[in-house]
Amino acid sequence: MTYRLGVDVGGTFTDILLVNEESGETFRAKTSSTPADQSIGVLRGIEHACRLAGIGLEQVGDVLHGTTVATNAILEGKGARVGLVTTDGFRQVLQIARSFVPGGLAGWIIWPKPEPLAALEDTVEVRGRMGSKGEIVTPLDEDDVRVQLRKLSQQGVEALSVSLINSYANSEHEQRIGEIAAEELPGIAVSLSSSVLPELREYERTITTVANAYVQPQVARYVANLESQLKDSGASGKLFILKSDGGLVSAGTAADNPVSVMMSGPAGGVIGAVWVAEQTGHHDFLTLDMGGTSTDVALVQGLTPRIGRETTVGDLKVRATSVDVRTVGAGGGSIAHVPPLTQALRVGPQSAGASPGPAAYAAGGTEPTVTDANVVLGYLPTELAGGEITLDRQAARAAVQSIMDATTLESVEAAAAGIVDIVNENMFGALRLVSVQQGFDPRDFALVAFGGAGPLHANALGRLTGAWPVIIPPSPGVLCAYGDATTSLRDESVRTLIRGFNEMTDASLREILGELAATARASLTAEGIAESEHDIVYSADLRYHGQGFEIPVDIDIDTFDGNGGGLDGLRTAFDTEHQRLFSFLLDNNEHELVTVRATASGPRPDVAAATIAEGGIDPAEALSTTTEIWVDGALVQANVYDRQRLKAGNVVGGPAIITEMDSTTLVLPDHAATVHHSGSLLIRPINANQTQEG
């Protein structure tokens, strides 16, 4: 009997999900995170999950880990002191950056420009130059390189990044500097832009390489420490880390290229949502991951998440492939306030966090939060997380009372309802960013809601978007760990070309794609995955000649069969996407291929899908109690159900509350939740076919 173990480390809790690969049975553990050393919380949670399953750590196979170490290092400014080596004349590449100021008109007046991750005094120039086609314009001056590296050594840099002009076209000079750095700066990790991001655009390539170096020592230490502790504890499997694009890489690869794991946590949630949505038969859906501080949303089409080419963490934007996740400052801990100038109720982005937390936690917090509003409205039970957290209703009412006093609202319940309505609208705006703004109608999609707070707001978001059914997975609070445990190994290879279609043939492009595929396969083969099990997909970044941006387009390799349809099909695919995004085409402009990539994925783990016992429509056996809740301006009676006792086929009519260890689901009036045989709840308007499973 084999087990896979998914691990997701959050700011407050570390979630562990142990999956029996043969039966699909799962065992959950939720333990407090240990920010000083995340591995302590991880090991504690793993041991707890193993006790629940009645197994020893030696029976655990691979450990699949979504980590926030790289993200936290960026957000907290606790990365390494980075030295940067640039081409002579390009020392201020990070200071010049891109001409972009967030905010509205005159936003630059109040915008504090973030400091570069590599300071100007830690940036050096070396003599040597590559041309845009990879030709050597000026030979590398190796004596000058040694002088500059010794200067960085004297300044105490802890990591080194190398980003030379046009190195994506020819990496010879960067590779040689890396060899010299091993002699002059022994023991210091080196990040080469030609390895981290072999693509054009000097600033994007440089900032991505510097970010990689900035977090590399911390990630490498953490990964090595966790691997060592797992081995000492008797675990027999390997450690893999979830990348921002939703694939897994070996722990060693993640340590060498940590910039690729910055969105590891949110990616795990989206991959987990793919798993549960597939069980219910829905292939197109939006995701809503609502936690204590923020909400992450994404769009999935054909069970494939939309992938972006940029990753944003705080003020930092790097060029790294990741699931296209948008984040809004709306969570259970988001603070409601009424600015004196406008007298208009606002919610977030400030958050009470885990400490002191919402007023209802009775841990010192006094400001009104979304959680407090849900308590006042009666949506949350008095105990959360299986009884670990007890809620103080009077403290919540007192906090929300301050909103009522600052507005013209006539009751505490009305103030609480206003807070919930506003946070729902904030999340609705984020969902529109990944759907309507990208040319998709949300009514054509389902909505998968998870995270500790997602199921509480999901029904209302379904009503706002028209996305049905709203799918609430089993154990929604630990779905990110489920995603970690049910995804596959993945690697990609990239090359920048910058060629017009008239400069290429189907045969020449297919040859390039074949070379990229061979490179992408290598890491999977090294992990023992047979080449026959590799799934290779290809994509390209295209533009019209003269455009300053590219659009990613999938490549159908089968059209490059020698009959001349490959480039023509790629041209048509780009025009279709351009028309969808911008509603026009540039018919007289030549198409230009900028970057091509091949992505190799291993087989998905053979994890059996869990099923629950069948029952009738009536959910009476799961009824726990009744309570009063405030809905649509009035108090109404609502049934409270224990999710663990619900059976497949049960239909829970609203208003109702469904409780479980790690989350609470609200079913609104005129809606009903059908229990799917996979354990998911499918919420639809009452006039829809409630017994439909798919």
Helices and strands as residue ranges (DSSP letters): E 3-9, E 13-20, E 26-32, H 38-53, G 57-59, E 60-66, H 69-76, E 82-87, H 93-96, G 107-109, G 120-122, E 123-126, E 129-130, E 136-138, H 142-154, E 159-163, H 172-184, E 189-192, H 193-196, H 202-232, E 239-242, E 248-250, H 251-256, G 258-261, H 264-280, E 285-290, E 295-301, E 304-305, E 307-308, E 311-313, E 316-318, E 322-323, E 326-328, E 334-337, E 346-351, G 359-361, H 370-376, E 383-384, G 385-387, E 389-390, H 393-406, H 412-434, G 436-438, G 442-444, E 446-450, H 454-465, E 470-472, G 476-478, H 479-485, E 490-500, G 501-503, H 506-526, G 531-533, E 535-544, E 551-555, G 557-559, H 566-582, E 591-601, G 620-622, E 623-631, E 634-642, G 643-645, E 651-653, E 656-659, E 664-667, E 671-675, E 681-685
